[in-house]
Amino acid sequence: MSSSIKSIKRRIKAGKNISQITKAMEMVAASKMRKSQQKATSSRPYANKLDEILRRMSQKIDPQSHVLLRPSPPKDINSVAVLVISPDKGLCGGLNSNLFRALEANEKKLSEHYADIVINFKYITVGKKAREYVLKTNRALHAEFTGIPDRPAYEKVLPITQLLMDGFVSGDFYKVYLLYTNFINTLTQKPDTHKLLPIETEELFGLASPATGPSASGDYLFEPSSDSILEWLLPYYFELSVYQKILEGQASEHSARMVAMRNASDNAKEILRYLNLEYNRKRQAAITDEIANLVTSRMAVS
């Protein structure tokens, strides 16, 4: 057997092994995807309801009534914290590269918006891939969180949100932004930037003004007081926002990985089909050549 045929056989064997691996990874990702999608989508109505409650309270909210609604006196007005939510692993198509391109674009956009000052970006990462990218590009890594489990409990995000709120209240962070991958559907995941702190009423209550919004009409009685309710509700709203974004990021990760592994399996099958055709062609050519040699030898002997 010629060396070229042996080489093709080795490539066919390797292709079959790769196809089996990618198919197994696709099935695992599909299982995780269904669970993460279910958790992300099931928590959306709760988050939307909390938005509605705050929208109804908008007429009674004074922007100076809570520390999360107003910028604290900063130690460094240039300091901006960016919470980046990424996967711990790769092999999820272009999800990570799209996220990091959005990070670069977000930095550029903020730098152009505050053209008169040099912004000092401090990054808090959730996921190993974001941590690796921040360190590789020589950015300031303020804190890191890794090993977030699939379908995490709400309590898992509390150390993250507490770090951000403490830094904002103390003035270490003048503003806080969040960068994550928003889950749209199984085939579509889009990087998105969200301003976390200070909580601005324009973003919180949508485009409709508090005085004319459809859910802002009517009188409301607050017990014991609106300030007491805000003291609990706004931190909880902040925590829930971060938690929901982590769930969206996980649903995006598993969806992108399933699609990537399915494409890899399909590509492996296509390569195997081509290699089998090439192997059969060369094998048939080798057999034909041997028969021709035998016939020639027989004729020469006779």
C-alpha positions in Angstrom: 0.0 0.0 0.0 1.4 3.4 -1.0 2.3 6.0 1.5 -0.4 8.4 0.2 -3.1 5.8 0.9 -1.8 5.2 4.4 -1.8 8.9 5.0 -5.4 9.2 3.9 -6.4 6.3 6.2 -4.7 8.0 9.1 -6.6 11.2 8.3 -9.9 9.3 8.0 -9.3 7.7 11.4 -8.5 11.1 13.0 -11.6 12.7 11.4 -13.8 10.0 12.8 -12.4 10.6 16.3 -12.9 14.3 16.0 -16.4 13.8 14.8 -17.2 11.6 17.8 -15.8 14.2 20.2 -17.6 17.2 18.6 -20.9 15.2 18.5 -20.5 14.4 22.2 -19.8 18.0 23.1 -22.8 19.1 21.0 -25.1 16.8 23.0 -23.7 18.0 26.4 -24.0 21.6 25.3 -27.6 21.0 24.1 -28.5 19.6 27.5 -27.0 22.6 29.3 -28.5 25.0 26.8 -32.1 23.8 27.5 -31.6 24.2 31.2 -29.8 27.6 31.0 -32.4 29.0 28.5 -35.2 27.9 30.7 -33.7 29.6 33.8 -32.9 32.8 31.9 -36.3 33.1 30.3 -38.2 32.1 33.4 -36.6 34.9 35.5 -37.4 37.6 32.9 -41.1 38.1 34.0 -39.9 38.6 37.6 -37.3 41.2 36.5 -39.9 42.9 34.3 -42.3 43.0 37.2 -39.7 44.7 39.3 -39.2 47.3 36.6 -42.9 47.9 36.5 -43.0 48.4 40.3 -40.2 50.9 40.1 -41.9 52.6 37.2 -45.0 53.0 39.3 -42.9 54.6 42.0 -41.2 57.0 39.7 -43.3 60.0 40.6 -42.3 59.6 44.2 -38.6 59.1 43.7 -36.2 61.9 44.3 -32.9 61.3 42.5 -31.1 62.6 45.6 -33.0 60.3 48.0 -30.7 57.3 47.6 -27.0 56.8 47.1 -27.4 54.5 44.1 -29.3 57.2 42.2 -26.7 59.8 42.5 -22.9 59.8 41.9 -21.0 59.8 45.2 -18.2 62.3 45.6 -15.5 60.5 43.7 -12.0 59.9 44.9 -11.1 59.8 41.2 -13.6 61.2 38.7 -11.7 59.4 35.9 -12.3 56.0 37.5 -14.9 53.8 35.7 -15.6 50.2 36.6 -16.6 47.7 33.9 -18.1 44.3 34.9 -17.4 41.9 32.0 -19.4 38.6 32.0 -17.8 35.9 29.9 -17.6 32.0 29.7 -14.9 30.1 31.6 -14.3 27.9 28.5 -13.9 28.4 24.8 -15.1 26.4 21.8 -18.3 28.5 21.5 -17.8 30.0 18.1 -17.3 33.8 17.8 -19.0 34.6 21.1 -15.9 35.5 23.0 -14.3 37.4 20.1 -17.5 39.4 19.6 -17.7 40.2 23.3 -14.1 41.5 23.4 -14.6 43.6 20.2 -17.6 45.1 22.0 -15.3 45.8 25.0 -12.8 47.7 22.7 -15.7 49.6 21.1 -17.1 50.5 24.5 -13.8 51.8 25.7 -13.4 53.9 22.6 -17.0 55.3 22.8 -16.6 56.3 26.5 -13.2 57.9 25.8 -14.6 59.9 23.0 -17.6 60.9 25.1 -15.3 62.2 27.9 -12.7 63.6 25.6 -11.5 66.2 28.1 -10.3 63.6 30.6 -8.3 60.4 30.5 -10.6 57.6 31.8 -9.1 55.0 34.2 -10.9 51.8 33.4 -11.0 49.1 36.2 -12.2 45.7 35.1 -14.1 43.2 37.2 -14.4 39.9 35.3 -16.8 37.0 35.7 -15.3 34.1 33.8 -11.8 33.0 32.9 -11.9 34.2 29.3 -12.6 37.8 30.3 -9.8 37.6 32.9 -7.3 36.2 30.4 -8.2 38.9 27.8 -7.9 41.8 30.3 -4.5 40.5 31.5 -3.3 39.8 28.0 -4.1 43.3 26.8 -2.5 44.9 29.9 -5.7 46.4 31.3 -6.3 47.0 35.0 -7.9 43.9 36.6 -9.6 45.1 39.8 -11.2 41.8 40.7 -12.1 38.4 39.2 -14.8 35.8 39.8 -14.5 32.4 38.2 -16.2 29.0 38.6 -19.7 30.3 38.5 -21.8 27.1 38.2 -24.4 26.4 35.6 -27.8 27.7 36.8 -26.2 29.6 39.7 -28.2 30.4 42.8 -29.0 34.1 43.5 -26.7 34.2 46.4 -23.7 33.6 44.1 -23.9 37.1 42.7 -24.0 38.9 46.0 -20.2 39.1 46.4 -20.0 40.7 42.9 -22.8 43.2 43.5 -21.5 44.1 47.0 -18.1 44.8 45.6 -19.5 47.1 43.0 -21.9 48.9 45.4 -19.2 49.4 48.0 -16.8 50.8 45.4 -19.5 53.1 44.1 -20.6 54.4 47.5 -17.0 54.9 48.7 -16.2 56.9 45.5 -13.7 54.4 44.1 -15.9 54.0 41.0 -17.4 57.1 39.6 -19.6 55.0 37.2 -20.2 51.3 36.7 -20.9 49.6 33.4 -21.7 46.0 32.6 -20.7 44.1 29.4 -22.3 40.8 28.6 -23.8 38.7 25.8 -27.5 39.0 25.5 -29.4 35.9 24.7 -31.9 36.5 21.9 -32.4 32.9 20.6 -30.5 29.8 20.0 -28.8 31.1 16.8 -28.4 34.8 17.9 -26.4 36.2 20.8 -25.5 39.9 20.9 -23.0 41.7 23.1 -24.6 44.5 25.0 -23.4 47.2 27.3 -25.6 48.3 30.3 -25.0 51.2 32.7 -25.4 49.9 36.2 -24.5 52.8 38.5 -25.7 55.4 39.2 -29.2 54.1 38.4 -30.6 56.8 36.1 -34.4 57.3 36.1 -34.3 57.8 32.3 -32.9 54.3 31.8 -34.9 52.8 34.6 -38.3 54.0 33.6 -38.0 53.8 29.8 -38.6 56.4 27.2 -42.0 57.5 28.7 -41.6 60.3 31.2 -42.6 59.5 34.8 -45.4 62.0 34.7 -47.0 60.7 31.5 -46.0 57.0 31.4 -48.9 54.6 31.2 -48.2 52.9 34.5 -47.3 56.1 36.4 -50.8 57.4 36.9 -52.7 57.2 40.2 -51.8 57.8 43.8 -49.8 55.4 45.9 -49.5 54.9 49.7 -46.1 53.9 50.9 -45.7 52.1 54.3 -43.6 52.8 56.3 -42.2 55.3 53.7 -41.0 55.6 50.2 -37.4 56.1 51.4 -37.6 52.9 53.5 -38.9 51.0 50.5 -36.2 52.4 48.2 -33.5 51.5 50.8 -34.3 47.8 50.2 -35.7 47.9 46.7 -32.9 49.6 44.8 -30.1 47.4 46.0 -32.3 44.4 45.2 -33.0 45.7 41.8 -29.3 46.2 41.2 -28.5 42.6 42.4 -31.3 41.1 40.2 -30.0 43.0 37.2 -26.6 41.5 37.5 -28.0 38.1 38.2 -30.2 38.2 35.1 -27.3 39.3 33.0 -25.2 36.3 34.2 -28.1 34.0 33.3 -28.3 35.6 29.9 -24.6 35.1 29.4 -24.7 31.4 30.3 -27.7 30.8 28.0 -25.7 32.5 25.2 -22.6 30.5 26.0 -24.3 27.1 25.8 -26.3 28.0 22.7 -23.2 29.3 20.9 -21.2 26.2 21.9 -24.0 23.8 20.7 -24.2 25.5 17.3 -20.3 25.6 17.0 -20.0 21.9 17.8 -22.8 21.1 15.4 -21.1 23.0 12.7 -17.8 21.2 13.5 -19.5 17.8 13.3 -21.0 18.7 10.0 -17.6 19.9 8.7 -16.0 16.7 9.9 -18.6 14.6 8.1 -18.0 16.6 4.9 -14.2 16.1 5.2 -14.7 12.4 5.8 -16.8 12.1 2.7 -14.1 13.8 0.6 -11.4 11.6 2.2 -13.3 8.4 1.6 -13.8 9.3 -2.1 -10.1 10.1 -2.4 -9.1 6.9 -0.6 -11.3 4.8 -2.9 -10.0 6.6 -6.0 -6.4 6.0 -5.0 -7.0 2.4 -3.9 -8.8 1.7 -7.2 -5.9 3.3 -9.1 -3.4 1.1 -7.1 -5.4 -2.0 -7.8 -5.6 -1.2 -11.5 -1.9 -0.5 -11.6 -1.1 -3.9 -10.0 -3.4 -5.7 -12.4 -1.6 -3.9 -15.3 1.8 -4.9 -13.9 0.6 -8.6 -13.6 -0.7 -8.6 -17.1 2.5 -7.1 -18.5 4.6 -9.5 -16.6 2.5 -12.5 -17.8 2.8 -11.3 -21.4 6.6 -10.8 -21.0 7.0 -14.4 -19.7 4.9 -16.0 -22.3 
